[in-house]
Amino acid sequence: MAPRSEAPVVVVVDPKTPGNVGTIARAMKNFGLSELKLVNPPELDEDGEAYGFAGHAREDVLPNAEEVTFEGVVSEYHTVGTTAITNEDSRKHTRFPFKTPVEVRESLERVDTRTALVFGREGTGLDNAELQRLDEVCSIPASAEYPVLNLGQAATILLYELRTLTVDETQLPDVERERADEAEIDRFYDFFEGFHRRIENREHKREKTRVMMRRLLGRAHPTEREITTLTGIFRRANDLLGDRSFGDHTDGKETGEGTGEAEGDANPEPTPD
């Protein structure tokens, strides 16, 4: 992905609660954004709630927040407004069409533009007149019974979904896990098949189980420690079983040990699955 010339800015319109401003500033810091713009904000006392909620964003994002006008934001940026309440079809255009946070990210990945993410006031959000002035509308999927999120929560969810546009590196390692060497995994298969041969004489059943086990480990991507532990378990089981066999399991009957033959039947037919 080509680098973006500018990260999106965050705009909060007419916030009433300083704590929500601090929460949004903290979320911005979490996800690599630094430019906060406020329309008609409350007093943000350095010893008050906003700074208390901001975490490390109190050091830069919050003190550098700029007070702006709604008109100025609309004239300078490609704007993405946020709302919990949307229209259900295309007969009304104020809140439709809308995008989810993931769809906003996918859209912004393909264009380099000065973008403003615009959040409304607590309780009522952005009104229709404001939404009509914005370029796109974003809504977070939530329960139809109660879709309205807290302002700080809504901002955190949207900024999280946009993180691939704003964060070059996270605290997480590049890969979640390191798969064990294939030679070690094959070694496990050998011990498992030896174990299975001692408890199941029907080849067609063993073959199906072999495939199932390979599919299972193929999805699991076991680590070296995990596969070593599993191998040790089945190696120990093989040692305990020795040369013993539990015979051919046909029709639920007891079977002869070590022969693979049911009692009274020298050539048992394999039972279907």
QUIUR-V636725 format. One record per backbone hydrogen bond with DSSP energy under -0.5 kcal/mol. CO is the residue of the C=O (numbers start at 1). NH is the residue of the N-H. E is the energy in kcal/mol with one decimal. If there is no record, write none. Layout:
# QUIUR-V636725
CO,NH,E  CO,NH,E
This chain:
# QUIUR-V636725
9,117,-2.9  10,37,-3.1  11,13,-0.5  11,119,-3.1  12,14,-0.6  12,39,-2.7  16,18,-0.6  17,20,-1.0  17,21,-1.3  18,22,-2.2  19,23,-2.3  20,24,-2.4  21,25,-2.2  22,26,-2.2  23,27,-2.3  24,28,-2.4  25,29,-2.0  26,30,-2.3  27,31,-1.8  28,33,-2.9  29,32,-1.0  34,36,-0.8  35,10,-2.4  36,66,-2.4  37,12,-2.2  38,40,-0.6  38,68,-2.4  39,14,-3.0  43,45,-0.8  45,48,-2.2  45,51,-0.7  48,52,-1.7  49,53,-2.1  50,54,-0.8  54,57,-1.9  55,58,-1.7  56,59,-1.9  57,60,-0.6  57,62,-2.6  60,64,-1.6  62,65,-1.6  66,38,-2.9  66,68,-0.5  68,40,-0.5  69,73,-1.8  70,74,-2.3  71,75,-1.9  72,76,-1.2  73,77,-1.9  77,79,-0.6  78,116,-2.6  79,81,-0.5  79,136,-1.7  80,118,-2.7  81,138,-3.1  82,126,-0.6  84,86,-0.5  89,92,-0.8  95,87,-0.5  99,139,-2.6  100,104,-2.3  101,105,-2.3  102,106,-2.4  103,107,-2.0  104,108,-2.7  105,109,-1.9  106,110,-0.5  107,110,-1.0  108,111,-1.2  111,113,-0.7  113,115,-0.8  114,78,-3.5  115,9,-2.6  116,80,-2.7  116,118,-0.7  117,11,-3.0  117,119,-0.6  118,82,-1.4  119,13,-3.1  121,125,-2.2  122,124,-1.7  125,121,-0.8  127,131,-2.6  128,132,-2.2  129,133,-0.6  130,133,-1.1  130,134,-0.5  131,134,-1.1  136,81,-3.0  137,99,-2.5  138,83,-2.3  139,141,-0.5  143,146,-0.8  147,149,-0.6  150,154,-2.7  151,155,-2.1  152,156,-2.1  153,157,-2.4  154,158,-2.2  155,159,-2.6  156,160,-2.1  157,161,-2.0  158,162,-1.3  160,163,-1.5  162,165,-2.2  162,166,-0.7  163,166,-0.8  163,167,-3.0  166,168,-0.5  177,179,-0.6  181,185,-1.8  182,186,-2.8  183,187,-1.8  184,188,-1.7  185,189,-2.1  186,190,-2.0  187,191,-1.8  188,192,-2.9  189,193,-2.9  190,194,-2.0  191,195,-2.3  192,196,-2.9  193,197,-2.2  194,198,-1.1  195,198,-0.6  195,199,-1.0  196,200,-1.8  198,246,-2.2  201,203,-0.7  202,206,-2.1  203,207,-2.8  204,208,-1.6  205,209,-2.0  206,210,-2.6  207,211,-2.1  208,212,-2.3  209,213,-2.8  210,214,-2.1  211,215,-2.4  212,216,-2.5  213,217,-2.6  214,218,-2.2  215,219,-1.8  216,220,-1.8  217,221,-1.9  222,180,-3.1  223,227,-2.6  224,228,-2.1  225,229,-2.1  226,230,-2.4  227,231,-2.5  228,232,-2.2  229,233,-1.9  230,234,-2.0  231,235,-2.4  232,236,-2.3  233,237,-2.1  234,238,-2.2  235,239,-2.1  236,240,-2.2  237,241,-2.1  238,242,-2.3  241,244,-2.1  245,258,-0.6  247,201,-0.9  247,249,-0.6  248,250,-1.4  250,253,-2.2  254,263,-0.7  256,259,-0.7  256,260,-1.0  261,256,-2.0  262,265,-2.0
